[in-house]
Amino acid sequence: MSEPIRHDMGNVVTLKCGMEAPHFTAEDSAGNVWELNDILAEGKRVVLYFYPKDSTPGCTKQACDFRDNMGTLSSAKVAVFGVSKDSLKSHQKFTEKQELNFPLLLDTEGELLEKYGVWREKKNYGRTYMGIARSTFVIDIDGTLSMAKYGVKATGHVARVLKHLELE
């Protein structure tokens, strides 16, 4: 498979469609451990989405859109996982308050963020800082990426994912 593309700014990985998805094993806020290869072996596609922060307006909108479409996604054998750097307690609170019906993976050390290249330089109100670029990856059952989108907008994003998966 093709190698990830590296940029000069801090060796940020940029994944592209057709590349092999970086392998991961991660724990969710309920204590379950998820391994990408196991999920793919069950014949499921994976939507792995990265978001900046639990319980913020855009992130809540995006999570609730996924929640509201889980019936369609699950019946099409698509597993959805949200990822941010938030703590176990923060994920649990967010999941409970929004009644999320999919796992939020713990990545407090930023290992998944680095593998998928979503920890990037951001600019806001003239300030430059490192943070999570809202990004979504669709991993097909053969382990390749059929979608690799960085800097997505929260509103309308789930509809675009459903269209990509040919579920709308």
N, C-alpha and C positions, 0 to 999 in steps of 0.2 A: 504493500500500500504506500501511498505518497506520504512524505514527511510533513509535519506541521510547518507552516511558514513562520519565520521569526523576524521581528522588526528590530530596529536599532534601539528603540526606546524601551530599555529594560528587558529585552528578549521576550516580548509578549507574543504568545502563540496566537495565530489566527487560523482557525480551522475552516475548511471549505467542504462543500458537498462532494461526496465521493470518497472522502478520506475515511480511514478507519477511526471510529470513535475511541477516545482514550478510555481505557478500562477503569472502573471504579468499584470500590467496596465502601459503603457508607452506612452509618447508623441513622435511623430516623428518630424523631422526638418521642416515639412510643417504645424505643429500645429494640426495634427490629433491624436486622442487618440486611442490606440489599447489595447484591453483586450483579453487575451488568450482565456478565456471561450467563448467569442463572436465569435472568429475566428473558434474555434472548432465546435461551434453550427451551423456554416454555412457549415459543412461537409468538412472543409479544414484541411490538415495536415500543420504543421508549421516547417520551417527550421529557427532556431534561431542561428546565427553565431556571435561570438565575435572576434574582431580583435583589435590589439594594437593601431593603429593611422591612421587617415584620411590622404590621399595623400602621403603615403609612398609606396615604390615600391611593396612590397609583398601584402600589403592591397589593393592597386589599382588593382593589377593583380587578386586577389580573387574577389573583388567587380565587376570588369568587366566581369569575368567568369560567375558570377551569372547573371549579366545584359544580357549577350549574350545568356543565357539559360532560360530567364524568360518566353518565349513563351511556351516552353515545360513544365516548372514548373506550370505556370498559368493554362494551359489547363488540367493539371492533378490535379487541385484544391490544389496546394501547395502554401502557402504564405511564403515569404522570408523576414526576418528582419535582418539587420546588427546592431551590438551594439558595441560602444566603449565609452570611457569617454570624447570624444571630445565635444567641445561647439556647440551650435546651429549654430553659424556662420560657424564654421569649417565643420559641416555636410552639410550645405546648399551649401557651396563652392565646396565640394567634389562631392556632388550629381549633381550639375550643370556642373562642369568641365567634369565629367566622364559620364554624361547623364544617371545616374542610374535610373532604372525603378522599384525600390522597396524601401521601407522606411528604413531610418537609425533612430534607436531609441535613444533618449537622455537618458544617464545614468551618468551624471556628478557627482552624489553623490556615484555611485558604488553599488547601491542597487541590480540591476540585476546581476552584476558581482559577488557579494557575494552569492546571491541565487543559482546561477549556478556553483559556485566554480571556476571561471576562474581568480580571482584575486589571483595570486600565486607568490611564491618566484621564481625568475628567475636568471640565471647566464649568463653573457656575458662578454667576455674578462677579466675573473677573478673577475668581480664585481658582487656582489649579491644585488638584489633589488626586490621590489614588482612591479608587472606589470600584464598585461592581457596576459594570455596564449591563443593563437589562438585556438579556440574551436568551435565545431559545435554540435548542438542538433537537432534531428528530433523528433517532437512531433506528435504522431498519433491522430486521431480524438477522441479516448477515453481518451486522456490526458496523456497517458504514453509515455515514451521515447523509441523509437525504435533505436535511435543512440545517443550516448553520447561520443564524442571524444575530448580529451584534447591534446594540443600541436601538432595540425595538421600543415602540410606544405601547403602554399598557392597554389603552383603550382600543378595542377592535382586534387585538392581537390573537386572542383565542380563536376568533372567527377565521383569521388568516391561517392558523395552524390546522383547523378543521378542514379548510379548503385544500391545503397542501396534502393532508391525509385522505382527501377525497371522501370526506364524511359529511359534507353539507349539501 
